[in-house]
Amino acid sequence: MNSFEYKLDILKLEIETVNASIRQMDKMGENIKNWAILIWSAAIGAAIAQEKLNPYIALTAVIPLVFWLVDTWYRRIQRKFIWRSIAISKFLNDDRLEQSFKEQKLVEFTLFDPKSRLNKGDEYEIFVSWHRVMMFRSLSLLYISLAGMSIFAWVIKFTT
């Protein structure tokens, strides 16, 4: 096996690593959402059910906001792996792969950079930015809704 073939094997391993990491971050996001709903439900249920805890109903809005930050953190990590997956896809589908076979070396491509630490730029920073990721509907709708329901429950409890 020559150096070029070895690098192609490493590229295959990197593709597997990136895809496995994306799946793992999906699972983390799912677990975070499940825990957020569970803890928020228990907190708001206790705050509504027990008279002495009623003044704290509005504070239960903080719980989903904290989980929103944690979920965003993991989603940003996932986006770094997705960025790398896009870079690999571009390499495999443009002239660089064909050129690499002709030259028997990888052309304009860095191997084994699963979180794209070496391939950063303005587009990358936008792609993984806190604000952009936080505003994904899959994140923002859930957590804002839970926080909003806490505030709504507090308003209902103290206006009736």
C-alpha positions as CSV (number, residue, x, y, z in Angstrom):
1,M,0.0,0.0,0.0
2,N,1.4,3.4,-1.0
3,S,1.0,6.7,0.8
4,F,-1.9,7.8,-1.4
5,E,-3.9,4.6,-0.8
6,Y,-3.2,4.9,2.9
7,K,-4.5,8.5,2.9
8,L,-7.6,7.3,1.1
9,D,-8.2,4.8,3.8
10,I,-7.8,7.5,6.4
11,L,-10.3,9.6,4.5
12,K,-12.8,6.7,4.7
13,L,-12.2,6.4,8.4
14,E,-12.7,10.2,8.8
15,I,-16.1,10.0,7.0
16,E,-17.2,7.2,9.4
17,T,-16.0,9.2,12.4
18,V,-17.7,12.4,11.3
19,N,-21.0,10.6,10.6
20,A,-20.8,8.7,13.9
21,S,-20.2,12.0,15.7
22,I,-23.1,13.7,14.0
23,R,-25.4,10.8,15.1
24,Q,-24.0,11.0,18.6
25,M,-24.8,14.7,18.9
26,D,-28.3,14.0,17.6
27,K,-28.7,11.5,20.4
28,M,-27.4,14.1,22.9
29,G,-29.8,16.7,21.7
30,E,-32.7,14.2,22.1
31,N,-31.6,13.4,25.6
32,I,-31.3,17.0,26.5
33,K,-34.7,17.8,25.3
34,N,-36.2,14.8,27.2
35,W,-34.5,15.9,30.4
36,A,-35.6,19.5,29.9
37,I,-39.3,18.5,29.5
38,L,-39.1,16.1,32.4
39,I,-37.5,18.5,34.9
40,W,-39.6,21.5,33.7
41,S,-42.8,19.4,34.0
42,A,-41.9,18.3,37.5
43,A,-41.0,21.8,38.6
44,I,-44.0,23.5,37.2
45,G,-46.3,20.7,38.5
46,A,-44.9,21.1,42.0
47,A,-45.1,24.9,41.9
48,I,-48.7,24.8,40.8
49,A,-49.8,22.0,43.1
50,Q,-48.3,23.3,46.3
51,E,-49.7,26.6,47.5
52,K,-46.5,27.7,49.2
53,L,-44.6,27.2,45.9
54,N,-47.0,29.2,43.7
55,P,-44.9,32.4,43.8
56,Y,-42.1,30.4,42.1
57,I,-44.2,29.3,39.1
58,A,-42.5,32.1,36.9
59,L,-39.1,30.9,38.0
60,T,-39.7,27.6,36.2
61,A,-39.2,29.5,33.0
62,V,-35.5,29.5,33.7
63,I,-35.3,25.7,33.5
64,P,-35.9,25.5,29.7
65,L,-33.7,28.5,29.1
66,V,-30.8,26.7,30.8
67,F,-31.4,23.5,28.8
68,W,-31.6,25.7,25.6
69,L,-28.1,26.8,26.2
70,V,-26.8,23.3,26.8
71,D,-28.6,22.0,23.7
72,T,-27.2,24.8,21.7
73,W,-23.7,24.0,22.9
74,Y,-24.0,20.4,21.7
75,R,-25.7,21.5,18.4
76,R,-22.8,23.8,17.7
77,I,-20.4,20.9,18.1
78,Q,-22.5,18.9,15.7
79,R,-22.5,21.7,13.2
80,K,-18.6,21.6,13.2
81,F,-18.8,17.9,12.2
82,I,-21.5,18.8,9.6
83,W,-19.2,21.5,8.2
84,R,-16.4,18.9,7.8
85,S,-18.9,16.5,6.1
86,I,-19.7,19.3,3.6
87,A,-15.9,19.9,3.0
88,I,-15.4,16.2,2.4
89,S,-18.4,16.1,0.1
90,K,-17.0,19.0,-1.9
91,F,-13.7,17.4,-2.2
92,L,-15.2,14.1,-3.4
93,N,-17.4,15.8,-6.0
94,D,-15.1,18.4,-7.5
95,D,-12.0,18.3,-9.6
96,R,-9.7,17.8,-6.6
97,L,-10.4,14.1,-6.2
98,E,-9.7,13.4,-9.8
99,Q,-6.6,15.6,-9.7
100,S,-5.5,13.6,-6.5
101,F,-5.7,10.4,-8.4
102,K,-3.7,11.8,-11.2
103,E,-1.0,13.1,-8.9
104,Q,-1.3,10.2,-6.4
105,K,-1.5,12.6,-3.5
106,L,-4.4,14.6,-1.9
107,V,-4.7,17.9,-3.6
108,E,-5.8,20.9,-1.5
109,F,-7.3,18.8,1.2
110,T,-6.3,18.3,4.8
111,L,-6.9,14.8,6.3
112,F,-8.3,14.0,9.6
113,D,-9.8,17.2,10.8
114,P,-13.2,15.9,12.0
115,K,-14.3,19.2,13.8
116,S,-12.9,21.4,11.1
117,R,-10.4,23.1,13.4
118,L,-8.0,23.7,10.5
119,N,-10.7,24.9,8.0
120,K,-12.1,28.0,9.7
121,G,-13.2,31.2,8.1
122,D,-16.1,33.7,8.1
123,E,-18.6,31.2,6.6
124,Y,-17.6,28.6,9.2
125,E,-18.0,31.0,12.1
126,I,-21.5,31.9,10.8
127,F,-22.4,28.3,10.3
128,V,-21.5,27.4,13.9
129,S,-22.4,30.7,15.6
130,W,-24.4,30.7,18.9
131,H,-27.1,33.0,17.6
132,R,-27.7,31.1,14.4
133,V,-27.8,27.7,16.2
134,M,-30.0,28.9,19.0
135,M,-32.6,30.2,16.6
136,F,-33.1,26.8,14.9
137,R,-36.8,26.1,15.1
138,S,-36.1,22.6,16.5
139,L,-34.5,24.4,19.5
140,S,-36.1,27.7,19.9
141,L,-39.7,26.7,19.6
142,L,-39.5,24.0,22.2
143,Y,-37.6,26.0,24.9
144,I,-39.4,29.3,24.3
145,S,-42.7,27.5,24.4
146,L,-41.9,25.9,27.8
147,A,-40.7,29.2,29.2
148,G,-43.7,30.9,27.9
149,M,-46.0,28.3,29.4
150,S,-44.4,28.9,32.8
151,I,-45.0,32.6,32.5
152,F,-48.6,32.0,31.3
153,A,-49.3,29.6,34.2
154,W,-47.9,32.2,36.7
155,V,-50.1,35.0,35.1
156,I,-53.2,32.7,35.2
157,K,-52.5,31.7,38.8
158,F,-52.2,35.3,40.1
159,T,-54.9,37.0,38.0
160,T,-57.7,34.6,38.9
